[in-house]
């Protein structure tokens, strides 16, 4: 019997790691990509064809050590927060390193993926694709990995009078560069990362930018106390009340949200925060003016809920995205109110055979790459028969408990249907196939590594230390994080006082040891 064939839909961040994970498990990947290049969201181009794409100026919000694949560190000379062209370059390096490109069919769209005639016996799928030339092909696959991303189909809410507005209307999905917006009066609706990035970029060429928000927002910076912000395990296990106070202290030490008119009523942990280093300055200098929710539009402008009005030339909708899988039937997955009925956001709970998985349909306060990779490692082992899923009832119960917990914690919003805590979720998936390290055992066998994992920067390399898919370079990658973080910043050498450095080191080690013991014995 030959290798099982897996159809992979999309060659972005999720699709690329899906190809590699298939190869790692001895499966045969066949990847279909509509565009002419890899990278998905991070492949900037003007023609997007209903596909996700960053702005030309987009820079990552999480550092390179957090967003890398777990057995392929991003080059140490790359900046810690990379421009999108370097993210794409990293994907090309990843492809080259593991020889993935030969498995990708470019300019190829998936029209449908339906149950094969004998699905009940085999779990196989019938996948129909067509190329730009018009040639249509239908083939049988043993499994399917859906990797199309969740930034493809813009959510276009209805606003009273918007159809009568005579100016330009677009979604952030269709925004490319500031060109063509010079001297315009612009309203941006929505304060997610995309809306705020567009507001900052347009604040210079536009005559005025207005930023409308229903609830306000919490703004995070890429640097915390002058250093790169890293998620950490020891912090993640603390009660939400403690985390809330700590986060509020960090965030409000940088930005007085009430003073800027952006402070929401809900807690910081009840909303996906906005990462933006420049927005507060734009608000202070008046190039961006914060406004409340929109009441209605007129032919020439807008009326806000507080009764104020503004004349406008452009309206940009930063109103998020909806999930669509037009190539799948409702019997496979039916999306309602942007909620995905999936076990741990990966597997449908109602199919007889677990031979389809969804990668990357999740919103963490962290990077998607390592999450998609971990999901792909799990899914391919399930396809291979090496890992079993719980019963359908158990999966449904887990799915419902997550939905209830999310409803209690987060404000009701389109973008809070797939929200997860980064480390907690990664650990959950890692336990499914035995790659979460036991830090208690590690403390006894390798205490330095244990403290680095628990109290140092949290990175994906930790899931290559044990279990299937171990990587011999994982320990070294964890221990040398500081060197890779510092490398691109060493263009000018700065002398540091040895006595102060020595004192700080001992203080840090003492704190780390205390917290590590607390976490491991709790």
FIGU-341230 format. One record per residue (C-alpha): z, y, x; residue in one letter. Coordinates in steps of 0.05 Angstrom, whole numbers, plus 5000, padded with zeros to 4 digits. Layout:
% FIGU-341230
ZYXA/...
//
This chain:
% FIGU-341230
500050005000X/498050685028X/502151315034X/504351664971X/500152284959X/503552934939X/499853524909X/502954184932X/501154814892X/501455434936X/501655555011X/507056085015X/514056025043X/515655434997X/508955085003X/508755085078X/515554765085X/513654275030X/507754045072X/512253935133X/517653575093X/512353105064X/510052935134X/517252835157X/518252315103X/511551965114X/508252245051X/501152505049X/501053245029X/494953584996X/496254334988X/492154784943X/491955534956X/488156044914X/487456564969X/484256535037X/490656515078X/497656245081X/503956655068X/503956764993X/508257374978X/508157575051X/500657575059X/498958305047X/492058435017X/489058924968X/485958404922X/491758004893X/488657594836X/495157514798X/498757294860X/505157564891X/504358064947X/508858544985X/507559284995X/504059465059X/510559755087X/515359205065X/520758985113X/525258385101X/532258495072X/535557905107X/535657805182X/531057335218X/536756855233X/538156765159X/530956715135X/528156215186X/526555485174X/532255055199X/528654715257X/524255285279X/527955925299X/524056575294X/522156825365X/527957185398X/523657805414X/521957915340X/526158475309X/532058255267X/528958565204X/521558415208X/515658785179X/511558345133X/506058265185X/511157925231X/513557485175X/506457255165X/505757155240X/511956705239X/508756285184X/502556205227X/506855995286X/510355495240X/503655215218X/501155155289X/507554835314X/507354275262X/499754255252X/500154405178X/493754795165X/489254185161X/492853975097X/491254625060X/485254735015X/484055485011X/480255844955X/482555284909X/486055384842X/489854854804X/487554854732X/492154314707X/497253794729X/498453294672X/501452604665X/496852054688X/494951554634X/499951054662X/505451564678X/510751154642X/509550584691X/507650954754X/510151674749X/503451914774X/499852574758X/492752764744X/491153424779X/484853824766X/482754374814X/476754804825X/474155194884X/470955884885X/464255544888X/465755274818X/466454554837X/471754194796X/475553584821X/480553134786X/484852654827X/491152234819X/497452404857X/504052044863X/508152694859X/507453444851X/511054024885X/510354684849X/510755264899X/507455844865X/513356324871X/516656764818X/513557444834X/506657314805X/506757514732X/509458224719X/514358324662X/511558894620X/516759114569X/514659554511X/516860274510X/516160724451X/510061174461X/507960884528X/501060714500X/500061454484X/501761684555X/495461964587X/497561894659X/497061294705X/501260674689X/502360084737X/507359554755X/510559504824X/506458864831X/500259294836X/503159824882X/500159794952X/501160434992X/502961174979X/495661374983X/493261694918X/500261904896X/500462564934X/503463154896X/504662724834X/510662724789X/512661994786X/517561594743X/519760914768X/523360474717X/527959954747X/532659964807X/531359284838X/529059234910X/521659354893X/522959964850X/527660294900X/523060144959X/517260474921X/521761074903X/523661184976X/516561105002X/513561574949X/519062094956X/515262405014X/508162494988X/510062594914X/512063264887X/517962914852X/520362204840X/524862024782X/528461354783X/530761094715X/536460594708X/539960304647X/546360084682X/546460374752X/546559954815X/550359754877X/546659924942X/547459505004X/545159675074X/542159215126X/547659425174X/555059375160X/559659785205X/553759875252X/552459125257X/547658645222X/550558375157X/551057615158X/553657155103X/559656755128X/562756105103X/569956325108X/568456925065X/564656505014X/570656064997X/575156654979X/576556804906X/571557264871X/576957784862X/578157814937X/570657814952X/569658374902X/574858814936X/572058665005X/564858804984X/566759434947X/570459685009X/564359555053X/559259835004X/563160464985X/564760615058X/557260745065X/555461034997X/559561404945X/556161114884X/559661564834X/557862184874X/550561984874X/550561824800X/548661094809X/555260734800X/554960194745X/560659984700X/560159254719X/562958954782X/559058874846X/558758114838X/555958174768X/549158424790X/544158254844X/545158844891X/539659294916X/538459304991X/536059985014X/537960395075X/534561035055X/535461144980X/542161514984X/538962035031X/533162124983X/537962234925X/542062744965X/535963144987X/533163144916X/526562784930X/529062234884X/532662424820X/536761894783X/535561884708X/538361464651X/534360964609X/527961174576X/528161344502X/520761454491X/514461714522X/509962284501X/502662394519X/504662804580X/511662564599X/518162224580X/524462334539X/530762004567X/536661744528X/540762364546X/535562804513X/532663094578X/525063104586X/520263104645X/512763194652X/509562614690X/503162414724X/504961684739X/509461144710X/511160544754X/514559954721X/519459604768X/521459144711X/521258464745X/517257844731X/516657274683X/515856534698X/509356204679X/506355524695X/499655544659X/497454904694X/503254504663X/504454274592X/510754444553X/512753714556X/513753804631X/517454474630X/518154994576X/520655674599X/524556074547X/527556764561X/525856674634X/530556074639X/528355454677X/530954794649X/531654464717X/537154074752X/539554514808X/533354934795X/528954374823X/528053764778X/526353734704X/531753354667X/527453034612X/522352624651X/522451874659X/520351934732X/522752464781X/515952584811X/515253334802X/519653874833X/519754634833X/521254984899X/523555694909X/524855894836X/531556194852X/534556884868X/539956874923X/543257434961X/539657155021X/532956885041X/528556405002X/525556035062X/531655595079X/533055465006X/525955234993X/526154805055X/532654465034X/529854354965X/523554054995X/527453595041X/531353344980X/525253274935X/521052884985X/526752394995X/527152304920X/519652194917X/520251684973X/525751314936X/530951444990X/535351894946X/537051794873X/538252334821X/544152304772X/542952074701X/539352534653X/545952684617X/549452864682X/543653324702X/543653674635X/551153774638X/550554084707X/544954534684X/548854764623X/555154914664X/551055344712X/547955724655X/554755854623X/557756074689X/551956544701X/552656844632X/560056984644X/559057294712X/552557694710X/550058244665X/544558014619X/538058134654X/531157824669X/533057744742X/539757404730X/536956754701X/536056424769X/541556774808X/545756364857X/550856454911X/547056324975X/551855875014X/554855514953X/547955324927X/545355094995X/551454655003X/550454354934X/543354154951X/545353915020X/550453434990X/545053124947X/541952785007X/547552795059X/546053375106X/552253815094X/556753775155X/563953555149X/567454135183X/574153775185X/571253225229X/567453745268X/573854135283X/576553505317X/570153315354X/567053995369X/571954565352X/567755115382X/561754925340X/566254845278X/569055545286X/562055825298X/559555495234X/565455685190X/567156375216X/560756595251X/554056785221X/551756285169X/544856015186X/540255455162X/541055075228X/547554785201X/543754315157X/540353985216X/546853755250X/547953115209X/544352645162X/536952535153X/532453025189X/537353185245X/534653645298X/537053585370X/536554335380X/540954525320X/547454605359X/544255035412X/540855465359X/547555595326X/551155745392X/545756225416X/544956655353X/547957265387X/542857235443X/537057215394X/540057785353X/541058215415X/534358055450X/529858565413X/535259105420X/535759065496X/530359575511X/535860015540X/541959705575X/548759975555X/554959845597X/561059595558X/568259655582X/570558965605X/577759065585X/575959265514X/570958705508X/576158205533X/581358445483X/576458435426X/574257725444X/581357455442X/582757815377X/576457535345X/578056835369X/585056865339X/582457105272X/576956585272X/581756025287X/586556235232X/581056295180X/577755645202X/584255255193X/585155585124X/578255385101X/578554675128X/585454515100X/584854845032X/
//
